[in-house]
């Protein structure tokens, strides 16, 4: 153990923490909206909506995130001229854009299944009661289906958030200097991988521990009031 | 998109992709198997009455499930040889250069992660076995080994299968991470091909499709295994 390397790794990896946090929060934010749309698509009666939604979920859940990320970041280069013509190359040449796009699509697919499960768990009786009170479809969704589905989906979503924290490490393979990227740099620079992994590992564990606590609190807050 | 570069032979990448797929399958099978071995050990520790063993197993699953697999892979890649050489020097006084095969490093990393997830699945399955069946076995005079073989094991397998199916799919996808240390599996082949043929989209899409095929084949295989495991169960 070399104390100097540890001393040097702490600020370096701490500086990369905001990068990891940004990747996680931005992709979770957009991924959640995508997931709700995809979940509603999968539950729709129209095959024009549920078939593409199913295909999207199937593809993104059965292939590794790494290859999805490479396909978007490196693969887009093959269509550089076409993307340039429609003005999209500006985005696709940015590793940040590609990392967030692939993380968003990936978490969107996983989360949509969690939300779909939540929506399916809402009992028909409640919806009938809502209809009997004269709510329209939008009100039913907003007041009954969505809140109840979210409560049901919360534990599963907590797991997904932790998986996302771990997944962001793949962004380091497309040149983004997140905590894993900085770890790799320090490890190869000093030829000593053991000291910095204690720091990087602790940061990830701490992050996931905080998330577990927050989700636990949220679960308690929205738990069914039992008398 | 020019698909002739995916043909078989010296000018195409079809055969490279084929062997890459075999490599992915072998890494996945070895890691999954190694993971099951780890999981059986960790489950035994978690369910034992020794606090220290429980803490050790809990530490393993918490740490491995809490930090990114990529970090573990870099650790083993950069540190595995150093550690092995210092152990070899300290214990056997052997000071030549030793290099771990990439395949072995990959299996160790992915197996560690796969094992942590399998532990939770197997632990849940063991706890799901009704105690009445164990008591009944004791009552008819079975010894521990017979009880394990006839009563506990078949039930644990049945309860654990759905979860282990998920772990298998996870392990299969995680093998892609080994590409960062240069093992010639699907993603690595796609990277090499993309670089030399200047057609990254074609190559990564091919890799993606290969993973899709592997995933749907696993689904099919898994369904028949589950059917087999449930063959004696009454269904409504």
Interface residues (C-beta under 8 A of the other chain):
Chain A: X58 X59 X62 X63 X64 X65 X66 X67 X68 X70 X71 X74 X75 X76 X77 X78 X79 X162 X165 X166 X167 X168 X169 X170 X172 X173 X180 X183 X184 X187 X188 X191 X192 X193 X194 X197 X200 X201 X204 X205 X208 X209
Chain B: X62 X63 X65 X66 X67 X68 X69 X70 X71 X74 X75 X77 X78 X79 X82 X169 X173 X174 X175 X176 X177 X179 X180 X186 X187 X190 X191 X194 X198 X199 X200 X201 X202 X204 X205 X207 X208 X211 X212 X215 X216
